Amino acid sequence: MTNTSPGPRAGGPKSRRTFTPAQKLDLLAGYEDAVLRNGGGAYLRKEGIYSSQMTEWRKLRDAGVLAGRNPGEKIGRLTPEQAEIARLRRQLAVTQRRLGITEVALGIMGKAHELLEEISKGSHDDTPPKRR
């Protein structure tokens, strides 16, 4: 039996795909939206992108390197300062999420406390049952 398929490199090697900063931002937004719907892996397969690219592009975006760049403009590695800015922005986002959760929890605890006080007052206001 002979194999008649042309093979993976029949047309020669494919050139590397390149993405403009705007395309990277669009793909990141699409990926993050897909992740929220539990479809991140499917999105990456559909677009033919690796998760490591998303990680790298997210770092660039968080450092503010992708915004306002022109198509074709080179984006090199992050400087130590840009990497620190990106790290601090991620840390701030995590801290803000935790703060939001804590504020909600404190609100719930306050309402539970009020409810328990009302129940406690109600039990003190009741007259004891008469004995027969």
C-alpha positions as CSV (number, residue, x, y, z in Angstrom):
1,M,0.0,0.0,0.0
2,T,1.5,3.4,-1.0
3,N,0.9,6.6,0.7
4,T,-0.5,9.2,-1.7
5,S,-0.8,12.1,0.7
6,P,1.7,14.8,0.0
7,G,3.0,15.0,3.5
8,P,3.2,17.8,6.0
9,R,5.9,19.7,4.1
10,A,4.9,19.1,0.5
11,G,4.5,22.7,-0.3
12,G,7.7,23.7,1.4
13,P,8.2,25.2,4.8
14,K,5.5,27.7,5.9
15,S,6.6,31.1,6.9
16,R,6.0,32.2,10.5
17,R,2.9,34.1,11.1
18,T,3.3,37.6,12.6
19,F,0.7,39.6,14.4
20,T,0.4,43.3,14.8
21,P,-0.1,44.8,18.3
22,A,-3.7,45.4,17.5
23,Q,-4.2,41.8,16.4
24,K,-2.5,40.6,19.6
25,L,-4.8,42.7,21.7
26,D,-7.9,41.4,19.7
27,L,-6.8,37.8,20.1
28,L,-6.1,38.3,23.8
29,A,-9.6,39.8,24.3
30,G,-11.2,36.9,22.4
31,Y,-9.2,34.3,24.3
32,E,-10.1,35.8,27.7
33,D,-13.7,35.9,26.7
34,A,-13.5,32.3,25.6
35,V,-11.9,31.4,28.9
36,L,-14.8,32.9,30.8
37,R,-17.1,30.5,28.9
38,N,-14.7,27.5,29.5
39,G,-13.7,27.5,25.8
40,G,-10.1,28.8,26.0
41,G,-8.5,25.7,24.6
42,A,-11.0,25.5,21.7
43,Y,-10.3,29.2,20.9
44,L,-6.5,28.5,20.8
45,R,-7.0,25.5,18.5
46,K,-9.3,27.5,16.2
47,E,-6.9,30.4,15.9
48,G,-3.8,28.1,15.7
49,I,-2.1,29.9,18.7
50,Y,-0.2,28.5,21.6
51,S,-1.1,29.3,25.2
52,S,2.5,30.4,25.7
53,Q,1.9,33.2,23.1
54,M,-1.2,34.3,25.2
55,T,1.0,34.4,28.3
56,E,3.7,36.5,26.6
57,W,1.2,38.8,25.0
58,R,-0.7,39.3,28.3
59,K,2.6,40.4,29.9
60,L,3.2,42.8,27.1
61,R,-0.3,44.2,27.4
62,D,-0.1,44.5,31.2
63,A,3.2,46.4,30.9
64,G,1.5,48.8,28.4
65,V,3.8,47.9,25.6
66,L,1.1,46.8,23.0
67,A,-1.2,49.8,23.3
68,G,-0.7,52.5,20.8
69,R,1.9,50.6,18.6
70,N,1.8,50.9,14.9
71,P,1.6,47.8,12.7
72,G,5.0,46.5,11.9
73,E,6.7,48.3,14.8
74,K,9.1,46.0,16.6
75,I,8.2,45.0,20.1
76,G,11.3,43.6,22.0
77,R,11.5,42.0,25.3
78,L,10.3,43.9,28.4
79,T,12.7,46.0,30.2
80,P,13.1,45.2,33.9
81,E,10.9,48.3,34.7
82,Q,8.2,47.2,32.3
83,A,8.2,43.7,33.7
84,E,7.9,45.1,37.3
85,I,5.0,47.3,36.1
86,A,3.2,44.2,34.6
87,R,3.8,42.2,37.8
88,L,2.5,45.0,40.0
89,R,-0.6,45.4,37.8
90,R,-1.4,41.7,38.0
91,Q,-0.8,41.8,41.8
92,L,-3.1,44.8,42.0
93,A,-5.8,43.0,40.1
94,V,-5.7,40.0,42.4
95,T,-5.8,42.3,45.4
96,Q,-8.8,44.2,44.1
97,R,-10.7,40.9,43.5
98,R,-9.9,39.8,47.0
99,L,-11.0,43.2,48.4
100,G,-14.3,42.9,46.5
101,I,-14.9,39.4,47.9
102,T,-14.0,40.6,51.5
103,E,-16.4,43.6,51.2
104,V,-19.2,41.3,50.1
105,A,-18.5,38.9,52.9
106,L,-18.5,41.7,55.5
107,G,-21.8,42.9,54.2
108,I,-23.3,39.4,54.6
109,M,-21.8,39.1,58.1
110,G,-23.3,42.5,59.0
111,K,-26.7,41.4,57.8
112,A,-26.4,38.1,59.7
113,H,-25.5,40.0,62.8
114,E,-28.5,42.3,62.5
115,L,-30.7,39.2,62.0
116,L,-29.4,37.5,65.1
117,E,-29.9,40.7,67.1
118,E,-33.5,40.8,66.0
119,I,-34.1,37.2,66.8
120,S,-32.4,37.8,70.2
121,K,-34.6,40.8,71.0
122,G,-37.7,38.9,69.9
123,S,-37.0,36.1,72.3
124,H,-36.5,38.5,75.2
125,D,-39.8,40.3,74.4
126,D,-41.9,37.1,74.6
127,T,-43.6,36.5,77.8
128,P,-42.8,33.2,79.3
129,P,-45.6,30.6,78.8
130,K,-47.9,30.2,81.8
131,R,-47.7,26.9,83.7
132,R,-50.8,25.0,84.3
